[in-house]
Amino acid sequence: MATLILHGISLSTYVRTCRMAFLEKGVPYELDPLMPQSPEQKEKQPWGSVPAMTHGDVRMYETLAICGYVDRLFDGPPVLPEDPLANARCLQWTSVFIQYLYRPAIDIVLQRLIVPAQGGEPDEALVASSVPKSDKALAALDGALEGQACFAGGDASLADYMVLPVLHYLKMTPEGEGLLAPRANLARWQAAIDERPSAVETLPDLG
């Protein structure tokens, strides 16, 4: 079978999501560390975002589509649960993450970690507006884990691989520390997911 190639830098949260899913599935892959917005990446993804995927003649982008394709094509533990309710819960919390948490949380991360590292001044207004948005989403995700090991129930799934990479970075910011401090369910969940081999192997190196 053709080699599965994932295009995108390892620091990307969505690239890490795909890598975790591949490892959990037991699917070998190659990482092609293309930068976002690079000419090479724009050839594979019209907006220049990461990741994109090549698998023989198949070209694909968008994390949910890539993980779904790999999950259905290859044998191994399911990334998207087979049980109807667990599957729906996985997709529900994946959608909540994409729609309500990713953008404000990443805006905090970018302004606190990336902009200063590049010699710029953080956009304090953007940070301030992103905190309550992140807080509302984190409250919902924390509630979803009440009495549950993972977002879809007892087994880890795509929803868990989506949320973890962003929380990893968010915890490095002062705002993230404050937002996550009262979220006991998320703290318990993250401590467990962080120990999975797929999380350890894909841990980003910020240098």
KEKE-3310 file (N, C-alpha, C; in steps of 0.2 Angstrom, whole numbers, plus 5000, padded with zeros to 4 digits):
npx = (5004:5002:5013:5007:5007:5009:5007:5014:5019:5026:5023:5010:4994:4983:4990:4997:4985:4981:4993:4993:4981:4984:4994:4987:4979:4988:4994:5007:5016:5023:5030:5030:5037:5030:5029:5015:5007:5017:5023:5024:5015:5003:5001:4995:4985:4973:4971:4983:4984:4988:4985:4989:4986:4994:4991:4996:4987:4978:4973:4971:4964:4960:4958:4948:4942:4954:4957:4945:4946:4957:4954:4943:4949:4960:4964:4963:4962:4947:4946:4936:4922:4912:4900:4884:4879:4891:4899:4892:4893:4907:4908:4901:4908:4920:4915:4911:4924:4931:4922:4920:4931:4944:4948:4948:4956:4968:4971:4975:4986:4995:4996:5003:5013:5019:5020:5028:5040:5044:5047:5037:5023:5010:4993:4983:4969:4964:4967:4960:4947:4946:4947:4935:4927:4935:4933:4920:4919:4928:4921:4910:4917:4923:4912:4907:4915:4912:4911:4916:4929:4934:4930:4920:4916:4921:4933:4947:4946:4944:4939:4946:4959:4959:4957:4967:4980:4979:4975:4988:4996:4989:4990:5002:5001:4998:4984:4978:4982:4974:4961:4960:4963:4951:4945:4943:4939:4944:4958:4960:4957:4967:4979:4979:4978:4989:4999:4998:5005:5004:5003:5015:5024:5022:5024:5026:5041:5046:5058)
npy = (4994:5012:5024:5034:5051:5065:5082:5096:5106:5100:5108:5112:5111:5104:5096:5088:5082:5074:5065:5059:5052:5043:5036:5030:5022:5014:5016:5017:5032:5046:5061:5077:5091:5104:5122:5132:5142:5142:5141:5128:5121:5128:5122:5111:5113:5125:5136:5137:5131:5120:5103:5094:5079:5066:5051:5039:5041:5049:5065:5076:5087:5095:5091:5083:5076:5070:5061:5054:5047:5039:5031:5024:5017:5009:4995:4993:5000:5010:5027:5036:5032:5017:5013:5020:5031:5035:5038:5049:5058:5060:5067:5078:5084:5086:5095:5106:5110:5114:5124:5133:5134:5133:5144:5156:5151:5148:5161:5167:5160:5162:5176:5177:5168:5167:5179:5188:5181:5183:5196:5205:5215:5210:5209:5215:5218:5208:5197:5199:5199:5186:5178:5176:5169:5158:5153:5149:5139:5130:5127:5120:5109:5104:5100:5090:5079:5075:5062:5054:5046:5050:5060:5054:5044:5030:5026:5034:5045:5054:5066:5068:5069:5080:5091:5090:5095:5109:5113:5110:5120:5131:5130:5135:5149:5164:5167:5155:5147:5152:5150:5136:5132:5130:5119:5104:5092:5092:5093:5081:5073:5077:5074:5060:5058:5064:5054:5044:5034:5040:5053:5056:5054:5063:5075:5092:5102:5116:5122)
npz = (5000:4997:5004:5018:5019:5029:5028:5035:5049:5065:5076:5074:5080:5074:5066:5075:5081:5070:5069:5082:5080:5070:5076:5087:5079:5074:5061:5050:5045:5036:5040:5033:5035:5031:5030:5036:5024:5015:4999:4994:5003:4999:4987:4991:4999:4997:5005:5012:5024:5038:5043:5027:5017:5008:5000:4990:4976:4982:4987:5001:5013:5028:5045:5051:5040:5035:5046:5047:5035:5036:5047:5042:5032:5036:5046:5064:5081:5083:5078:5077:5086:5085:5091:5091:5099:5106:5095:5091:5102:5101:5089:5092:5103:5096:5086:5095:5100:5088:5084:5094:5104:5098:5090:5099:5110:5103:5099:5111:5114:5103:5104:5117:5117:5104:5097:5105:5105:5092:5093:5093:5099:5110:5106:5116:5117:5109:5116:5128:5124:5120:5131:5139:5129:5127:5140:5142:5132:5138:5150:5146:5140:5151:5159:5151:5154:5166:5177:5166:5157:5145:5131:5122:5130:5138:5131:5122:5109:5093:5097:5109:5104:5097:5106:5116:5111:5110:5123:5129:5124:5129:5142:5145:5145:5155:5155:5152:5162:5172:5167:5166:5179:5188:5182:5186:5180:5167:5170:5176:5165:5156:5162:5161:5147:5142:5146:5136:5124:5111:5113:5120:5110:5101:5107:5106:5102:5108:5107)
capx = (5000:5006:5014:5003:5011:5006:5011:5013:5024:5024:5021:5003:4989:4980:4995:4997:4979:4982:4998:4990:4976:4988:4998:4982:4976:4993:4995:5013:5016:5029:5029:5033:5036:5029:5026:5009:5007:5022:5021:5023:5009:4997:4999:4992:4979:4972:4972:4990:4984:4991:4989:4986:4988:4994:4991:4995:4983:4973:4975:4966:4965:4955:4959:4942:4942:4960:4957:4940:4948:4962:4950:4939:4953:4965:4962:4965:4957:4943:4947:4929:4918:4907:4894:4881:4880:4898:4901:4888:4897:4914:4907:4898:4913:4924:4912:4912:4931:4932:4918:4920:4937:4950:4950:4950:4962:4974:4973:4978:4993:4999:4998:5007:5019:5023:5021:5034:5046:5046:5049:5031:5019:5004:4987:4980:4962:4962:4968:4955:4941:4947:4947:4928:4925:4938:4931:4913:4920:4931:4916:4906:4921:4924:4906:4906:4920:4910:4910:4918:4936:4935:4924:4915:4914:4927:4939:4949:4943:4946:4938:4952:4965:4958:4957:4973:4986:4977:4976:4995:4999:4985:4992:5008:5000:4995:4977:4977:4983:4968:4955:4960:4963:4945:4942:4945:4938:4949:4964:4961:4958:4973:4984:4978:4979:4996:5003:4997:5011:5003:5004:5022:5028:5020:5025:5030:5047:5046:5065)
capy = (5000:5018:5028:5039:5057:5071:5088:5101:5106:5096:5112:5113:5107:5100:5091:5084:5078:5068:5061:5055:5047:5038:5032:5026:5017:5009:5017:5021:5038:5050:5068:5081:5097:5110:5128:5135:5147:5141:5139:5120:5119:5130:5118:5105:5116:5131:5142:5136:5129:5113:5098:5091:5072:5062:5044:5037:5046:5053:5071:5078:5092:5096:5086:5079:5072:5065:5056:5049:5043:5034:5027:5019:5013:5005:4991:4995:5003:5015:5034:5038:5026:5013:5014:5026:5036:5037:5042:5056:5062:5062:5072:5084:5088:5089:5101:5111:5112:5118:5130:5138:5134:5133:5151:5160:5148:5149:5168:5168:5156:5166:5183:5177:5164:5167:5186:5191:5177:5186:5203:5209:5217:5206:5212:5214:5218:5202:5192:5200:5196:5178:5174:5174:5164:5151:5150:5146:5132:5125:5125:5115:5103:5101:5097:5084:5074:5073:5055:5051:5046:5053:5064:5050:5039:5026:5026:5040:5046:5060:5072:5069:5070:5087:5095:5090:5099:5116:5114:5109:5127:5136:5130:5139:5156:5166:5167:5148:5144:5154:5147:5129:5130:5127:5114:5098:5086:5093:5092:5074:5070:5079:5070:5053:5058:5065:5048:5039:5034:5044:5060:5057:5054:5069:5081:5097:5105:5123:5125)
capz = (5000:4996:5010:5020:5020:5032:5026:5040:5054:5071:5081:5073:5084:5070:5063:5081:5081:5065:5071:5087:5078:5066:5080:5090:5074:5072:5054:5048:5041:5035:5041:5028:5039:5027:5034:5034:5020:5011:4992:4994:5006:4996:4982:4994:5003:4994:5010:5015:5031:5039:5038:5021:5017:5002:5001:4983:4971:4986:4990:5005:5018:5034:5050:5052:5034:5035:5052:5045:5029:5039:5052:5038:5027:5040:5052:5071:5085:5080:5080:5078:5089:5081:5094:5088:5104:5107:5089:5091:5107:5099:5084:5096:5106:5091:5084:5100:5100:5082:5083:5100:5108:5094:5088:5105:5113:5099:5099:5117:5113:5098:5107:5123:5116:5097:5095:5109:5103:5086:5094:5093:5105:5110:5105:5123:5116:5107:5122:5133:5121:5119:5137:5140:5124:5129:5147:5140:5129:5143:5155:5142:5139:5158:5161:5147:5157:5173:5177:5160:5156:5139:5128:5120:5135:5141:5126:5119:5102:5089:5101:5114:5101:5095:5112:5120:5108:5111:5130:5130:5123:5133:5149:5145:5146:5161:5155:5151:5169:5176:5164:5168:5186:5191:5178:5188:5176:5162:5173:5177:5159:5152:5165:5158:5140:5142:5147:5131:5119:5105:5116:5122:5104:5097:5111:5102:5105:5106:5107)
cpx = (5004:5007:5010:5008:5007:5010:5009:5018:5022:5022:5013:4999:4986:4984:4996:4991:4980:4987:4996:4985:4979:4991:4993:4980:4982:4995:5002:5012:5022:5026:5033:5032:5036:5026:5020:5011:5013:5020:5020:5016:5002:4996:4995:4985:4978:4973:4979:4990:4987:4986:4985:4989:4989:4995:4990:4992:4979:4976:4969:4968:4959:4956:4954:4941:4948:4959:4951:4942:4952:4958:4946:4943:4957:4962:4966:4960:4953:4945:4940:4925:4913:4901:4890:4881:4887:4901:4898:4892:4904:4913:4905:4904:4919:4922:4913:4919:4932:4928:4919:4926:4943:4953:4952:4956:4968:4976:4977:4985:4997:5001:5003:5013:5023:5024:5027:5040:5048:5047:5043:5028:5012:4998:4983:4972:4960:4962:4962:4948:4941:4946:4940:4925:4928:4935:4924:4914:4923:4926:4912:4910:4922:4918:4905:4910:4917:4908:4912:4926:4938:4929:4918:4913:4921:4933:4940:4947:4946:4945:4944:4958:4965:4959:4964:4979:4985:4978:4984:4998:4996:4988:4999:5007:4997:4987:4975:4977:4976:4962:4955:4961:4957:4942:4945:4945:4943:4956:4965:4962:4964:4979:4985:4980:4986:5001:5002:5003:5010:5004:5011:5026:5027:5021:5029:5036:5047:5053:5067)
cpy = (5006:5021:5033:5045:5062:5077:5094:5101:5103:5101:5114:5109:5102:5094:5086:5079:5072:5063:5056:5050:5042:5033:5027:5021:5012:5010:5020:5027:5041:5058:5073:5088:5104:5116:5130:5141:5147:5139:5132:5118:5122:5126:5112:5107:5123:5137:5142:5134:5122:5109:5097:5084:5070:5055:5041:5043:5050:5059:5073:5083:5092:5090:5081:5074:5067:5060:5051:5045:5037:5029:5022:5014:5008:5001:4994:4998:5009:5022:5037:5032:5023:5013:5020:5032:5039:5041:5049:5061:5064:5067:5078:5088:5090:5095:5107:5114:5116:5124:5135:5139:5136:5140:5155:5158:5150:5157:5170:5166:5160:5173:5182:5173:5166:5175:5189:5187:5180:5193:5208:5211:5213:5211:5211:5214:5211:5197:5193:5198:5189:5175:5172:5169:5157:5148:5147:5139:5127:5123:5119:5108:5100:5097:5090:5078:5072:5066:5051:5051:5050:5056:5060:5044:5036:5026:5032:5039:5052:5066:5074:5071:5078:5092:5096:5095:5106:5117:5114:5116:5132:5136:5134:5147:5158:5165:5160:5145:5146:5151:5140:5127:5127:5121:5107:5092:5086:5091:5084:5070:5071:5075:5063:5053:5059:5059:5043:5040:5039:5051:5061:5058:5060:5076:5086:5100:5112:5126:5129)
cpz = (5000:5003:5012:5022:5023:5031:5031:5046:5061:5076:5080:5077:5080:5067:5069:5082:5076:5067:5077:5085:5074:5071:5084:5086:5072:5064:5053:5044:5040:5036:5037:5031:5035:5032:5032:5029:5015:5004:4991:4997:5003:4990:4984:4997:5001:4999:5013:5022:5031:5043:5031:5021:5009:5003:4994:4979:4975:4989:4995:5010:5023:5039:5051:5046:5034:5040:5050:5040:5032:5043:5048:5034:5030:5045:5059:5075:5082:5082:5081:5080:5084:5084:5092:5093:5105:5101:5089:5096:5105:5094:5087:5099:5102:5088:5088:5100:5094:5082:5088:5104:5104:5093:5094:5109:5110:5099:5105:5116:5109:5101:5113:5121:5109:5096:5099:5107:5096:5087:5093:5099:5105:5109:5112:5122:5114:5112:5127:5130:5120:5125:5139:5135:5126:5136:5146:5137:5134:5148:5152:5142:5146:5160:5157:5150:5164:5173:5171:5160:5150:5136:5125:5124:5138:5137:5123:5112:5099:5093:5106:5110:5098:5101:5115:5117:5110:5118:5132:5130:5128:5140:5150:5146:5153:5161:5155:5158:5173:5174:5166:5175:5189:5188:5180:5184:5170:5164:5174:5170:5155:5155:5162:5151:5138:5142:5141:5126:5113:5107:5117:5115:5100:5101:5107:5106:5103:5106:5113)
residu = (MET:ALA:THR:LEU:ILE:LEU:HIS:GLY:ILE:SER:LEU:SER:THR:TYR:VAL:ARG:THR:CYS:ARG:MET:ALA:PHE:LEU:GLU:LYS:GLY:VAL:PRO:TYR:GLU:LEU:ASP:PRO:LEU:MET:PRO:GLN:SER:PRO:GLU:GLN:LYS:GLU:LYS:GLN:PRO:TRP:GLY:SER:VAL:PRO:ALA:MET:THR:HIS:GLY:ASP:VAL:ARG:MET:TYR:GLU:THR:LEU:ALA:ILE:CYS:GLY:TYR:VAL:ASP:ARG:LEU:PHE:ASP:GLY:PRO:PRO:VAL:LEU:PRO:GLU:ASP:PRO:LEU:ALA:ASN:ALA:ARG:CYS:LEU:GLN:TRP:THR:SER:VAL:PHE:ILE:GLN:TYR:LEU:TYR:ARG:PRO:ALA:ILE:ASP:ILE:VAL:LEU:GLN:ARG:LEU:ILE:VAL:PRO:ALA:GLN:GLY:GLY:GLU:PRO:ASP:GLU:ALA:LEU:VAL:ALA:SER:SER:VAL:PRO:LYS:SER:ASP:LYS:ALA:LEU:ALA:ALA:LEU:ASP:GLY:ALA:LEU:GLU:GLY:GLN:ALA:CYS:PHE:ALA:GLY:GLY:ASP:ALA:SER:LEU:ALA:ASP:TYR:MET:VAL:LEU:PRO:VAL:LEU:HIS:TYR:LEU:LYS:MET:THR:PRO:GLU:GLY:GLU:GLY:LEU:LEU:ALA:PRO:ARG:ALA:ASN:LEU:ALA:ARG:TRP:GLN:ALA:ALA:ILE:ASP:GLU:ARG:PRO:SER:ALA:VAL:GLU:THR:LEU:PRO:ASP:LEU:GLY)
# end
